[in-house]
Amino acid sequence: MNPKNINKLQLEGLVKAGAFDSIFKNRKVIYDNIPNIIQNSKTVYENKLQNQTSLFSEESQKVSYLIQDKKASSWTSDEIVSREFESVGFFISNHPLKSYEDALNQYKVKSFKDFESSVENESLIAGTIMSVKEKKTLKGSSFAIIKFSDLSKVYELFLFSEILELNRDSLIEGKSFLLTVIKDKENQDNRFRRINVRKIVNLDEVIKKNYTNVEIEIHSADDLKKLYEVIKEKGDSKIRIYIKNENKNYFFELKEKRKFDYETLKHLNKERYIKKINISFILNFNH
């Protein structure tokens, strides 16, 4: 292409959107090498105009030739979806809420679609912010119309002045939140009546909280050793272990508190020897 028809900003947007994945899968590497790619393209184009033969082989014109560090790091899954959102305004390869799936299951969080169609008046839902529009009422009070996305649909909610003032700095596009929502008591017969936000907390705060009590149910006593290897580090969590079988039920409470955080929870939820995990902790939900 004529180098005048493409620039660094355009290439950055295409890379973040995943447009070059079929050419080179590591988006971070291409993103970091955009200046090299542009310069190489310019050289090739000028040589063609002058009808010259490149001093380099055709191999040198490929993206892989420009990559000096073959063991270069790549963007994390969170960074990938965040940059996709920056580029195109929605999520392509994954949804940010997938990263919090274990926490959402523990809280029994409903999808917005399920809550909207249910008879329940109040529920916990989750959403990733897509846009924030701040406005003022006739009396001068601030409020915000926030467009959220979850795994079921895109939806809008109002945040009124008190909650908005407490959370304004954290209401950033691409960030994910846990929300307590309630349906307006007026127009009870209207399934689509307004839904208000009573409380909101950043999901990053949720997963960083220390678990005070953890109950782990495993299939067999033979699995105790595997479990011990995962939770042997000392920490702040009280651990109780249950084993239930046809003949007897066993219950253990570890004498010393152990480290049990969100990463531990995600790891154990993938293990076949784990039957069930229940956690409890104090979450500051005053916002």
Backbone as JSON, one array per atom type, in Angstrom:
{
  "sequence": "MNPKNINKLQLEGLVKAGAFDSIFKNRKVIYDNIPNIIQNSKTVYENKLQNQTSLFSEESQKVSYLIQDKKASSWTSDEIVSREFESVGFFISNHPLKSYEDALNQYKVKSFKDFESSVENESLIAGTIMSVKEKKTLKGSSFAIIKFSDLSKVYELFLFSEILELNRDSLIEGKSFLLTVIKDKENQDNRFRRINVRKIVNLDEVIKKNYTNVEIEIHSADDLKKLYEVIKEKGDSKIRIYIKNENKNYFFELKEKRKFDYETLKHLNKERYIKKINISFILNFNH",
  "N": [[0.84, -1.2, 0.0], [0.31, 2.31, -0.52], [2.23, 4.2, 1.6], [1.19, 6.59, 2.52], [-1.46, 6.2, 2.83], [-2.0, 4.85, 5.15], [-1.59, 4.83, 8.69], [0.1, 4.97, 11.91], [-1.79, 5.03, 14.02], [-4.08, 3.92, 12.86], [-3.19, 1.32, 12.29], [-2.68, 0.42, 14.9], [-5.32, 0.31, 15.93], [-6.39, -1.72, 14.28], [-4.8, -3.91, 15.0], [-5.44, -4.2, 17.75], [-8.09, -4.92, 17.47], [-7.83, -7.44, 16.48], [-7.4, -7.94, 13.81], [-5.18, -8.97, 12.47], [-4.74, -11.53, 13.31], [-4.7, -13.95, 11.88], [-2.39, -13.75, 10.5], [-0.31, -13.3, 12.33], [-0.28, -14.41, 15.55], [0.37, -13.28, 18.06], [-0.67, -10.5, 19.4], [0.42, -8.41, 20.91], [3.11, -8.35, 20.19], [3.02, -7.63, 17.44], [1.82, -5.12, 17.77], [3.78, -3.72, 19.25], [5.72, -3.62, 17.3], [4.85, -2.0, 15.27], [6.0, 0.51, 14.3], [8.32, -0.54, 12.99], [7.12, -2.15, 11.06], [5.74, -0.28, 9.5], [7.9, 1.22, 8.52], [9.27, -0.75, 7.04], [7.32, -1.38, 5.14], [7.17, 1.03, 3.81], [9.71, 1.14, 2.62], [9.61, -1.07, 0.87], [7.52, -0.24, -0.81], [8.59, 2.11, -1.98], [10.76, 1.04, -3.35], [9.45, -0.47, -5.26], [8.21, 1.51, -6.74], [10.44, 2.69, -7.87], [11.2, 0.68, -9.39], [13.06, -1.14, -8.49], [15.0, -3.98, -7.4], [14.58, -5.55, -4.35], [17.07, -5.6, -1.84], [16.77, -7.44, 0.0], [15.36, -10.63, 0.86], [12.14, -12.08, -0.05], [11.21, -13.14, 2.26], [12.03, -11.38, 4.18], [10.12, -9.47, 4.13], [7.98, -10.3, 5.53], [5.92, -10.28, 8.5], [6.93, -11.83, 10.59], [9.67, -11.7, 10.25], [10.37, -9.28, 11.25], [10.23, -9.54, 13.94], [12.16, -9.55, 16.67], [12.53, -10.67, 19.2], [11.91, -13.83, 19.93], [10.68, -15.03, 22.08], [8.85, -13.3, 23.08], [6.6, -11.61, 25.32], [3.0, -11.88, 25.67], [-0.21, -10.23, 25.42], [-2.4, -10.41, 28.24], [-5.48, -12.28, 28.73], [-7.39, -10.55, 29.75], [-6.32, -8.07, 28.99], [-6.46, -8.34, 26.23], [-9.29, -8.4, 25.65], [-9.95, -5.92, 26.68], [-8.53, -4.14, 25.02], [-9.67, -4.77, 22.59], [-12.2, -3.73, 23.02], [-11.53, -1.01, 23.27], [-10.89, -0.5, 20.64], [-13.09, -1.25, 18.91], [-15.44, -0.92, 20.36], [-16.98, -2.94, 21.43], [-17.03, -6.39, 22.66], [-15.13, -9.05, 21.36], [-13.53, -11.57, 21.2], [-13.91, -12.61, 23.73], [-15.75, -12.23, 26.84], [-15.4, -9.81, 29.41], [-16.57, -10.54, 31.88], [-16.31, -13.27, 32.06], [-13.92, -13.75, 33.29], [-14.5, -13.47, 35.93], [-16.12, -15.5, 36.61], [-16.16, -17.6, 38.55], [-16.45, -16.22, 40.97], [-18.91, -14.95, 40.53], [-20.6, -17.13, 40.4], [-20.42, -18.05, 43.05], [-21.7, -15.99, 44.38], [-24.19, -16.31, 43.39], [-25.12, -14.82, 41.22], [-27.42, -13.28, 39.02], [-28.2, -13.23, 35.5], [-28.83, -10.25, 33.63], [-30.97, -10.46, 31.88], [-32.4, -12.68, 32.9], [-33.15, -11.68, 35.43], [-34.71, -9.5, 34.68], [-36.95, -10.7, 33.53], [-37.95, -12.14, 35.61], [-39.95, -12.74, 38.63], [-38.87, -11.67, 40.83], [-38.07, -8.88, 42.93], [-35.68, -7.81, 43.73], [-32.17, -8.24, 43.2], [-28.85, -9.62, 42.7], [-26.76, -8.6, 40.14], [-24.42, -8.56, 37.39], [-22.15, -6.54, 35.45], [-20.38, -5.16, 32.63], [-19.05, -2.01, 31.95], [-20.01, -0.15, 29.14], [-20.54, 2.4, 28.19], [-20.76, 5.74, 29.56], [-22.99, 8.25, 30.39], [-23.31, 11.32, 31.7], [-25.68, 13.38, 33.31], [-27.93, 16.13, 34.29], [-30.61, 16.74, 36.57], [-33.7, 18.67, 36.52], [-33.59, 20.03, 38.85], [-30.93, 20.29, 39.25], [-29.43, 18.17, 40.21], [-26.99, 15.61, 39.84], [-26.95, 12.77, 37.63], [-26.41, 9.54, 36.14], [-26.53, 7.78, 33.05], [-25.88, 4.59, 32.41], [-24.49, 2.32, 30.21], [-24.44, -1.08, 30.27], [-22.95, -4.35, 29.81], [-23.62, -7.78, 29.85], [-23.34, -11.38, 29.88], [-25.72, -12.01, 28.74], [-27.04, -9.86, 27.5], [-27.04, -6.39, 26.29], [-27.61, -3.6, 28.36], [-29.21, -0.75, 29.93], [-28.79, 1.31, 32.83], [-29.84, 3.54, 35.46], [-27.9, 5.69, 37.48], [-28.23, 7.35, 40.36], [-27.71, 10.55, 42.07], [-26.44, 10.23, 44.72], [-25.2, 7.62, 44.75], [-23.76, 7.92, 42.4], [-21.94, 10.03, 42.99], [-20.33, 8.8, 44.91], [-19.07, 6.85, 43.44], [-18.05, 7.83, 41.06], [-15.34, 8.13, 40.09], [-14.52, 5.52, 39.61], [-16.08, 4.56, 37.62], [-15.49, 3.47, 34.82], [-15.15, 2.9, 31.35], [-15.18, -0.43, 30.2], [-14.6, -1.57, 32.64], [-15.69, -3.9, 35.16], [-18.58, -4.65, 37.18], [-20.31, -5.49, 40.24], [-23.68, -5.46, 41.03], [-26.37, -4.42, 43.09], [-29.67, -4.54, 42.34], [-32.97, -3.15, 42.02], [-36.42, -3.45, 41.29], [-38.68, -0.92, 40.32], [-41.29, -0.12, 42.53], [-43.65, 0.91, 41.71], [-46.17, 0.52, 39.18], [-46.5, -2.34, 39.15], [-47.47, -4.35, 37.55], [-46.2, -4.07, 35.2], [-43.85, -5.6, 33.35], [-41.56, -4.49, 32.37], [-40.84, -2.38, 33.95], [-39.03, 0.38, 35.5], [-35.65, -0.18, 36.54], [-33.72, 0.19, 39.35], [-30.48, 1.07, 40.68], [-29.16, 0.03, 43.67], [-26.83, -0.57, 45.08], [-23.33, -0.71, 44.3], [-20.3, -2.22, 43.27], [-16.89, -2.51, 42.4], [-15.8, -5.29, 40.55], [-13.17, -6.1, 40.66], [-12.44, -5.42, 43.23], [-13.97, -7.2, 44.64], [-12.82, -9.74, 44.12], [-10.41, -9.45, 45.36], [-10.81, -9.51, 48.04], [-10.3, -10.93, 51.29], [-11.06, -14.26, 52.08], [-13.02, -15.24, 54.72], [-14.15, -17.56, 55.79], [-14.02, -20.86, 54.62], [-15.51, -23.58, 53.09], [-14.94, -26.81, 52.08], [-15.84, -29.45, 50.09], [-14.93, -32.72, 49.4], [-14.47, -35.67, 47.32], [-13.28, -38.02, 48.29], [-11.29, -39.46, 50.97], [-8.83, -40.03, 50.05], [-8.14, -37.91, 48.52], [-7.22, -35.92, 50.09], [-4.49, -35.34, 50.34], [-3.84, -34.18, 47.87], [-5.38, -31.88, 48.04], [-4.21, -30.64, 50.24], [-1.71, -29.86, 49.22], [-2.4, -27.68, 47.72], [-3.44, -25.82, 49.52], [-1.56, -25.4, 51.51], [-0.13, -23.18, 52.34], [0.19, -20.73, 54.89], [-2.31, -18.44, 56.08], [-5.16, -16.23, 56.15], [-7.59, -17.48, 56.19], [-10.17, -19.51, 57.5], [-10.42, -22.95, 57.33], [-12.62, -25.52, 56.47], [-13.22, -28.95, 55.97], [-15.09, -31.34, 54.2], [-16.12, -34.71, 53.86], [-18.19, -36.88, 52.29], [-19.73, -39.99, 52.2], [-21.25, -43.18, 51.41], [-21.26, -44.66, 53.79], [-20.09, -43.2, 55.97], [-19.76, -39.84, 57.26], [-17.35, -37.33, 57.17], [-15.74, -34.7, 58.95], [-13.54, -32.01, 59.01], [-11.67, -29.47, 60.64], [-9.23, -27.22, 59.97], [-6.47, -26.54, 62.03], [-4.73, -24.37, 61.83], [-5.02, -21.24, 60.16], [-5.3, -20.74, 56.61], [-3.94, -19.67, 53.41], [-6.27, -18.59, 51.15], [-7.39, -17.49, 48.34], [-8.94, -15.73, 45.54], [-7.7, -16.78, 43.25], [-6.96, -19.29, 44.18], [-9.48, -20.39, 44.58], [-10.45, -20.47, 41.91], [-8.61, -22.26, 40.83], [-9.11, -24.66, 42.31], [-11.76, -25.15, 41.63], [-11.55, -26.28, 39.17], [-10.59, -28.78, 39.59], [-11.14, -32.28, 39.64], [-11.51, -33.74, 41.95], [-12.76, -32.14, 43.71], [-15.84, -31.53, 45.17], [-17.61, -29.52, 46.02], [-17.46, -26.03, 46.83], [-17.83, -23.63, 49.31], [-17.8, -20.23, 50.13], [-17.24, -17.47, 52.39], [-17.17, -14.03, 53.13], [-16.47, -10.71, 54.29], [-17.82, -8.12, 52.57], [-17.38, -4.87, 51.59], [-20.04, -3.14, 50.94], [-21.12, -0.67, 50.9], [-21.33, 1.28, 49.01]],
  "CA": [[0.0, 0.0, 0.0], [0.98, 3.61, -0.41], [2.37, 4.52, 3.04], [0.4, 7.77, 2.86], [-2.84, 5.78, 3.07], [-2.14, 4.15, 6.43], [-0.72, 5.42, 9.71], [0.33, 4.2, 13.14], [-3.03, 4.93, 14.79], [-4.96, 2.96, 12.18], [-2.65, -0.04, 12.51], [-2.9, 0.07, 16.3], [-6.71, -0.07, 16.05], [-6.58, -3.01, 13.62], [-4.14, -4.95, 15.82], [-6.23, -4.38, 18.97], [-9.33, -5.6, 17.1], [-7.52, -8.81, 16.09], [-7.46, -8.06, 12.34], [-4.01, -9.65, 11.93], [-4.55, -12.79, 14.03], [-4.4, -15.05, 10.95], [-1.02, -13.54, 10.02], [0.59, -13.47, 13.47], [-1.23, -14.51, 16.66], [0.73, -12.48, 19.23], [-1.05, -9.11, 19.11], [1.34, -7.47, 21.58], [4.34, -8.27, 19.39], [2.74, -6.79, 16.26], [1.55, -3.76, 18.26], [5.06, -3.11, 19.61], [6.56, -3.52, 16.11], [4.2, -1.21, 14.22], [6.94, 1.42, 13.62], [9.15, -1.33, 12.08], [6.28, -2.61, 9.95], [5.5, 0.89, 8.65], [9.15, 1.55, 7.83], [9.53, -1.8, 6.08], [6.34, -1.22, 4.07], [7.58, 2.23, 3.05], [10.88, 0.77, 1.81], [9.13, -1.95, -0.2], [6.72, 0.56, -1.74], [9.49, 3.0, -2.72], [11.54, 0.2, -4.27], [8.58, -0.85, -6.38], [8.04, 2.7, -7.57], [11.69, 2.91, -8.59], [11.45, -0.54, -10.16], [14.3, -1.76, -8.01], [14.89, -5.27, -6.73], [14.97, -5.4, -2.96], [18.31, -6.27, -1.43], [16.39, -8.47, 0.95], [14.5, -11.67, 0.3], [10.72, -11.9, 0.23], [11.01, -13.53, 3.65], [12.26, -10.22, 5.03], [8.96, -8.59, 4.1], [6.94, -10.87, 6.39], [5.89, -9.75, 9.86], [7.77, -12.64, 11.48], [11.07, -11.29, 10.1], [10.58, -8.06, 12.05], [10.19, -9.87, 15.36], [13.51, -9.89, 17.13], [12.45, -11.52, 20.4], [11.0, -14.96, 19.64], [10.0, -15.42, 23.32], [8.2, -12.08, 23.56], [5.37, -11.83, 26.08], [1.77, -11.53, 24.96], [-1.23, -9.63, 26.28], [-3.26, -11.33, 28.99], [-6.84, -12.35, 28.17], [-8.07, -9.31, 30.14], [-5.8, -6.99, 28.15], [-6.96, -8.54, 24.87], [-10.68, -7.94, 25.53], [-9.96, -4.48, 26.96], [-8.07, -3.43, 23.83], [-10.72, -4.94, 21.57], [-13.25, -2.76, 23.34], [-10.99, 0.31, 22.91], [-10.83, -0.37, 19.19], [-14.36, -1.38, 18.18], [-16.58, -0.56, 21.19], [-17.65, -4.12, 22.0], [-16.11, -7.48, 22.94], [-15.16, -10.01, 20.27], [-13.01, -12.91, 21.49], [-14.38, -13.09, 25.04], [-16.4, -11.18, 27.62], [-14.66, -9.62, 30.67], [-17.2, -11.21, 33.02], [-15.86, -14.66, 32.12], [-12.79, -13.8, 34.23], [-15.03, -13.44, 37.29], [-17.19, -16.5, 36.62], [-16.2, -18.35, 39.82], [-17.0, -15.33, 41.99], [-20.33, -14.73, 40.23], [-21.31, -18.35, 40.79], [-20.48, -18.07, 44.5], [-22.69, -15.0, 44.8], [-25.47, -16.63, 42.75], [-25.48, -13.63, 40.44], [-28.3, -13.55, 37.89], [-28.01, -12.43, 34.3], [-29.83, -9.18, 33.59], [-32.13, -10.98, 31.15], [-33.17, -13.52, 33.82], [-33.74, -10.83, 36.45], [-35.71, -8.67, 34.02], [-38.15, -11.48, 33.26], [-38.35, -12.88, 36.82], [-40.9, -12.06, 39.52], [-38.09, -11.1, 41.93], [-37.94, -7.42, 42.91], [-34.29, -7.41, 44.02], [-31.22, -9.3, 42.87], [-27.48, -9.27, 42.35], [-26.41, -8.82, 38.74], [-23.08, -8.07, 37.08], [-22.09, -5.93, 34.13], [-19.19, -4.42, 32.22], [-19.47, -0.72, 31.42], [-19.72, 0.16, 27.74], [-20.53, 3.86, 28.06], [-21.3, 6.51, 30.69], [-23.47, 9.58, 30.03], [-23.7, 12.03, 32.92], [-26.63, 14.47, 33.06], [-28.45, 16.79, 35.48], [-32.05, 16.88, 36.64], [-34.15, 20.06, 36.51], [-33.18, 20.64, 40.13], [-29.48, 20.42, 39.26], [-28.75, 16.98, 40.75], [-26.33, 14.79, 38.82], [-27.24, 11.35, 37.5], [-25.72, 8.96, 34.98], [-27.12, 6.66, 32.32], [-24.73, 3.72, 32.13], [-24.76, 1.14, 29.37], [-23.7, -2.26, 30.72], [-23.04, -5.57, 29.02], [-23.28, -9.04, 30.51], [-23.32, -12.48, 28.93], [-27.05, -12.22, 28.18], [-27.48, -8.74, 26.66], [-26.61, -5.03, 26.64], [-28.72, -2.95, 29.04], [-28.91, 0.56, 30.53], [-29.29, 1.56, 34.18], [-29.63, 4.89, 35.98], [-27.22, 5.85, 38.76], [-28.62, 8.67, 40.86], [-26.63, 11.41, 42.57], [-25.69, 9.73, 45.88], [-24.35, 6.52, 44.32], [-22.85, 8.45, 41.38], [-20.86, 10.81, 43.63], [-19.45, 7.87, 45.62], [-18.41, 5.9, 42.53], [-17.74, 8.46, 39.78], [-13.95, 7.89, 39.65], [-14.3, 4.12, 39.22], [-17.0, 4.22, 36.53], [-14.65, 3.56, 33.62], [-15.53, 1.97, 30.29], [-14.4, -1.66, 30.19], [-14.52, -2.13, 33.99], [-16.83, -4.75, 35.49], [-19.14, -4.34, 38.49], [-21.38, -6.27, 40.87], [-24.7, -4.48, 41.36], [-27.66, -4.79, 43.67], [-30.68, -3.77, 41.62], [-34.33, -3.34, 42.51], [-37.43, -2.96, 40.37], [-39.55, 0.14, 40.83], [-42.51, -0.71, 43.09], [-44.8, 1.4, 40.95], [-46.47, -0.25, 37.96], [-46.11, -3.72, 39.44], [-47.88, -5.26, 36.47], [-45.37, -3.83, 34.01], [-42.61, -6.41, 33.44], [-40.41, -3.69, 31.93], [-40.75, -1.16, 34.76], [-37.67, 0.85, 35.7], [-34.8, -0.89, 37.48], [-32.81, 1.13, 40.02], [-29.27, 0.52, 41.31], [-29.07, 0.38, 45.09], [-25.43, -0.69, 45.49], [-22.44, -1.07, 43.19], [-18.91, -2.41, 43.7], [-16.01, -2.99, 41.34], [-15.53, -6.72, 40.71], [-11.76, -6.28, 41.05], [-12.42, -5.35, 44.69], [-14.59, -8.43, 45.14], [-11.91, -10.89, 44.07], [-9.23, -9.21, 46.2], [-11.18, -9.65, 49.44], [-9.9, -12.16, 51.98], [-12.15, -15.15, 52.45], [-12.92, -15.5, 56.16], [-14.49, -18.96, 56.02], [-14.07, -21.66, 53.4], [-15.96, -24.97, 53.27], [-14.57, -27.58, 50.88], [-16.31, -30.84, 50.11], [-14.2, -33.53, 48.43], [-15.1, -36.96, 47.07], [-12.69, -39.14, 49.02], [-10.16, -39.16, 51.86], [-7.61, -40.18, 49.25], [-7.87, -36.63, 47.86], [-6.76, -34.94, 51.08], [-3.1, -34.96, 50.06], [-3.87, -33.25, 46.73], [-5.92, -30.62, 48.54], [-3.21, -30.04, 51.12], [-0.66, -29.22, 48.41], [-2.91, -26.41, 47.19], [-3.77, -24.87, 50.6], [-0.61, -25.56, 52.62], [0.44, -21.89, 52.77], [-0.55, -20.09, 55.98], [-2.99, -17.2, 55.67], [-6.2, -15.67, 57.01], [-8.87, -18.16, 55.98], [-10.49, -20.71, 58.28], [-10.76, -23.98, 56.35], [-13.34, -26.73, 56.91], [-13.23, -29.94, 54.9], [-16.14, -32.36, 54.34], [-16.1, -35.9, 53.0], [-19.44, -37.62, 52.49], [-19.88, -41.21, 51.4], [-22.43, -43.97, 51.76], [-21.2, -45.2, 55.14], [-19.75, -42.22, 57.0], [-19.47, -38.46, 56.89], [-16.19, -36.82, 57.92], [-15.63, -33.25, 59.01], [-12.27, -31.55, 59.56], [-11.41, -28.03, 60.64], [-7.79, -27.07, 60.1], [-6.1, -25.8, 63.22], [-4.14, -23.1, 61.4], [-5.64, -20.59, 59.01], [-4.52, -20.9, 55.38], [-4.17, -18.7, 52.34], [-7.29, -19.04, 50.21], [-7.87, -16.31, 47.62], [-9.74, -16.01, 44.35], [-6.94, -17.66, 42.36], [-7.08, -20.64, 44.75], [-10.84, -20.83, 44.28], [-10.53, -20.81, 40.48], [-7.81, -23.47, 40.61], [-9.78, -25.84, 42.86], [-13.01, -25.4, 40.9], [-11.23, -27.07, 37.97], [-10.12, -30.1, 40.0], [-12.22, -33.27, 39.67], [-11.72, -34.29, 43.29], [-13.56, -31.18, 44.47], [-17.27, -31.69, 44.98], [-18.29, -28.23, 46.2], [-16.77, -25.05, 47.68], [-18.61, -22.48, 49.77], [-16.94, -19.23, 50.77], [-17.9, -16.3, 52.96], [-16.26, -12.96, 53.51], [-17.14, -9.41, 54.48], [-17.63, -7.25, 51.42], [-17.83, -3.5, 51.82], [-21.01, -2.88, 49.88], [-21.82, 0.55, 51.3], [-21.53, 2.16, 47.86]],
  "C": [[0.86, 1.24, 0.0], [1.04, 3.98, 1.07], [1.56, 5.73, 3.47], [-1.03, 7.4, 3.22], [-3.05, 5.05, 4.39], [-1.17, 4.76, 7.43], [-0.69, 4.54, 10.97], [-0.97, 3.98, 13.91], [-3.98, 3.92, 14.17], [-4.49, 1.53, 12.41], [-2.86, -0.5, 13.95], [-4.34, -0.4, 16.52], [-6.99, -1.44, 15.45], [-5.98, -4.15, 14.44], [-4.97, -5.24, 17.06], [-7.54, -5.12, 18.69], [-9.1, -7.04, 16.66], [-7.51, -9.04, 14.59], [-6.31, -8.87, 11.75], [-3.75, -11.01, 12.58], [-4.18, -13.95, 13.11], [-3.0, -14.93, 10.37], [-0.01, -13.83, 11.13], [-0.24, -13.37, 14.73], [-0.92, -13.61, 17.85], [0.47, -11.0, 18.94], [-0.08, -8.1, 19.72], [2.6, -7.27, 20.75], [4.13, -7.4, 18.16], [2.56, -5.34, 16.68], [2.87, -3.03, 18.57], [5.96, -2.87, 18.39], [5.94, -2.71, 14.98], [5.15, -0.22, 13.55], [7.85, 0.68, 12.63], [8.38, -1.76, 10.84], [6.04, -1.46, 8.96], [6.75, 1.24, 7.84], [9.48, 0.53, 6.74], [8.59, -1.69, 4.87], [6.71, -0.03, 3.18], [8.74, 1.91, 2.11], [10.47, -0.08, 0.62], [8.39, -1.14, -1.26], [7.62, 1.46, -2.6], [10.33, 2.23, -3.72], [10.73, -0.19, -5.49], [8.37, 0.33, -7.33], [9.26, 2.96, -8.44], [12.1, 1.7, -9.41], [12.76, -1.2, -9.79], [13.99, -3.12, -7.41], [15.37, -5.1, -5.3], [16.25, -6.18, -2.68], [17.99, -7.44, -0.5], [15.47, -9.48, 0.27], [13.05, -11.35, 0.6], [10.4, -12.24, 1.68], [11.13, -12.32, 4.57], [11.06, -9.29, 5.07], [7.83, -9.11, 4.97], [7.06, -10.3, 7.8], [6.86, -10.5, 10.76], [9.24, -12.24, 11.41], [11.38, -10.11, 11.01], [10.63, -8.34, 13.54], [11.56, -10.34, 15.82], [13.48, -10.88, 18.3], [11.43, -12.63, 20.17], [10.23, -15.41, 20.87], [9.28, -14.22, 23.92], [6.9, -12.41, 24.3], [4.16, -11.42, 25.25], [0.81, -10.85, 25.93], [-1.99, -10.71, 27.02], [-4.65, -11.32, 28.36], [-7.63, -11.09, 28.52], [-7.63, -8.14, 29.28], [-6.34, -7.11, 26.72], [-8.38, -8.0, 24.73], [-10.8, -6.44, 25.78], [-9.56, -3.68, 25.72], [-9.01, -3.62, 22.65], [-11.82, -3.91, 21.77], [-12.81, -1.35, 22.98], [-11.11, 0.54, 21.41], [-12.21, -0.33, 18.53], [-15.6, -1.08, 19.02], [-17.42, -1.72, 21.68], [-16.63, -5.25, 22.11], [-16.26, -8.57, 21.89], [-14.77, -11.42, 20.75], [-13.52, -13.49, 22.81], [-15.12, -11.95, 25.71], [-15.66, -11.05, 28.95], [-15.26, -10.36, 31.85], [-16.81, -12.68, 33.14], [-14.72, -14.82, 33.11], [-13.25, -13.87, 35.68], [-16.07, -14.53, 37.52], [-17.3, -17.24, 37.95], [-16.81, -17.51, 40.93], [-18.5, -15.11, 41.77], [-21.17, -15.95, 40.61], [-21.47, -18.43, 42.31], [-21.56, -17.13, 45.03], [-24.09, -15.28, 44.25], [-26.02, -15.42, 41.98], [-26.34, -14.03, 39.24], [-27.86, -12.74, 36.67], [-29.1, -11.36, 34.3], [-31.12, -9.67, 32.91], [-33.02, -11.82, 32.06], [-33.87, -12.68, 34.88], [-34.9, -10.02, 35.88], [-37.03, -9.42, 33.84], [-38.68, -12.24, 34.48], [-39.35, -12.07, 37.63], [-40.17, -11.41, 40.7], [-38.0, -9.59, 41.79], [-36.51, -6.96, 43.1], [-33.35, -8.56, 43.71], [-29.82, -8.72, 42.71], [-27.28, -9.58, 40.87], [-24.97, -8.32, 38.54], [-23.08, -7.46, 35.7], [-20.76, -5.23, 33.9], [-19.64, -3.13, 31.54], [-19.04, -0.55, 29.97], [-19.71, 1.65, 27.48], [-21.17, 4.49, 29.28], [-21.72, 7.88, 30.18], [-23.98, 10.25, 31.29], [-24.59, 13.22, 32.56], [-27.06, 15.09, 34.38], [-29.97, 16.85, 35.4], [-32.41, 18.37, 36.59], [-33.76, 20.8, 37.77], [-31.66, 20.78, 40.25], [-28.72, 19.23, 39.83], [-28.16, 16.15, 39.61], [-26.87, 13.37, 38.81], [-26.54, 10.86, 36.25], [-26.56, 7.85, 34.37], [-25.95, 5.8, 31.87], [-25.18, 2.52, 31.32], [-23.84, 0.02, 29.81], [-23.85, -3.4, 29.72], [-22.76, -6.75, 29.93], [-23.37, -10.15, 29.46], [-24.67, -12.71, 28.26], [-27.47, -11.11, 27.22], [-26.78, -7.44, 27.05], [-27.82, -4.33, 27.25], [-28.26, -1.62, 29.65], [-29.53, 0.67, 31.91], [-29.0, 3.01, 34.56], [-28.87, 4.8, 37.3], [-27.54, 7.26, 39.25], [-27.52, 9.28, 41.72], [-25.8, 10.81, 43.7], [-24.71, 8.62, 45.48], [-23.34, 7.01, 43.28], [-21.68, 9.18, 42.01], [-19.85, 9.89, 44.32], [-18.59, 7.05, 44.67], [-17.9, 6.52, 41.24], [-16.36, 8.09, 39.24], [-13.72, 6.47, 39.15], [-15.18, 3.68, 38.05], [-16.31, 4.43, 35.19], [-15.1, 2.52, 32.61], [-14.6, 0.75, 30.3], [-14.25, -2.31, 31.55], [-15.82, -2.87, 34.33], [-17.27, -4.55, 36.94], [-20.18, -5.37, 38.92], [-22.4, -5.25, 41.36], [-25.88, -5.12, 42.08], [-28.7, -3.92, 43.01], [-32.07, -4.12, 42.15], [-35.3, -2.76, 41.49], [-38.31, -1.93, 41.07], [-40.86, -0.48, 41.3], [-43.77, -0.22, 42.38], [-44.97, 0.54, 39.69], [-46.04, -1.71, 38.1], [-46.43, -4.68, 38.29], [-47.03, -5.1, 35.22], [-44.04, -4.57, 34.16], [-41.37, -5.58, 33.12], [-40.29, -2.38, 32.73], [-39.29, -0.87, 35.11], [-36.93, 0.06, 36.78], [-33.77, 0.09, 38.04], [-31.62, 0.39, 40.63], [-29.21, 0.98, 42.75], [-27.62, 0.38, 45.57], [-24.6, -1.11, 44.3], [-21.02, -1.21, 43.73], [-18.11, -2.99, 42.54], [-15.68, -4.46, 41.58], [-14.08, -7.0, 41.03], [-11.61, -6.23, 42.56], [-12.96, -6.64, 45.29], [-13.58, -9.57, 45.2], [-10.65, -10.69, 44.91], [-9.53, -9.39, 47.69], [-10.7, -10.97, 50.02], [-11.13, -12.98, 52.34], [-11.99, -15.52, 53.92], [-13.17, -16.98, 56.47], [-14.62, -19.69, 54.69], [-14.48, -23.08, 53.75], [-15.71, -25.72, 51.98], [-15.07, -29.01, 51.05], [-15.58, -31.61, 49.01], [-14.82, -34.93, 48.35], [-14.59, -38.07, 48.0], [-11.54, -38.68, 49.91], [-8.83, -39.27, 51.12], [-7.2, -38.86, 48.58], [-7.32, -35.58, 48.81], [-5.34, -34.44, 50.78], [-3.03, -33.95, 48.91], [-4.34, -31.87, 47.2], [-4.9, -29.89, 49.4], [-2.13, -29.3, 50.34], [-1.09, -27.85, 47.9], [-3.07, -25.37, 48.31], [-2.78, -24.94, 51.77], [-0.03, -24.24, 53.14], [-0.43, -21.25, 53.84], [-1.15, -18.76, 55.51], [-4.06, -16.8, 56.66], [-7.54, -16.39, 56.92], [-9.02, -19.4, 56.85], [-11.03, -21.76, 57.3], [-11.48, -25.15, 57.03], [-13.44, -27.67, 55.71], [-14.28, -31.01, 55.2], [-15.88, -33.5, 53.36], [-17.36, -36.69, 53.31], [-19.45, -38.84, 51.59], [-21.06, -42.02, 51.93], [-22.45, -44.4, 53.22], [-21.02, -44.14, 56.23], [-19.55, -40.83, 56.4], [-18.34, -37.96, 57.78], [-16.18, -35.29, 57.85], [-14.31, -32.87, 59.67], [-12.26, -30.02, 59.59], [-9.92, -27.85, 60.9], [-7.46, -26.14, 61.26], [-5.57, -24.41, 62.87], [-4.88, -22.55, 60.19], [-4.71, -20.67, 57.8], [-4.82, -19.77, 54.39], [-5.18, -19.31, 51.35], [-7.88, -17.81, 49.55], [-8.62, -16.71, 46.36], [-9.03, -16.94, 43.37], [-6.99, -19.11, 42.85], [-8.45, -21.21, 44.42], [-10.97, -21.28, 42.83], [-9.79, -22.11, 40.19], [-8.56, -24.72, 41.08], [-11.08, -26.16, 42.15], [-12.79, -26.22, 39.63], [-10.84, -28.5, 38.3], [-11.3, -31.07, 40.15], [-12.5, -33.79, 41.08], [-12.52, -33.34, 44.18], [-15.04, -31.36, 44.13], [-17.98, -30.33, 45.03], [-17.42, -27.34, 47.09], [-17.74, -23.94, 48.02], [-17.68, -21.51, 50.47], [-17.8, -18.15, 51.38], [-16.83, -15.29, 53.33], [-17.05, -11.67, 53.6], [-16.8, -8.53, 53.29], [-18.2, -5.9, 51.72], [-18.73, -3.09, 50.68], [-21.77, -1.6, 50.17], [-22.1, 1.46, 50.12], [-22.82, 1.83, 47.14]]
}
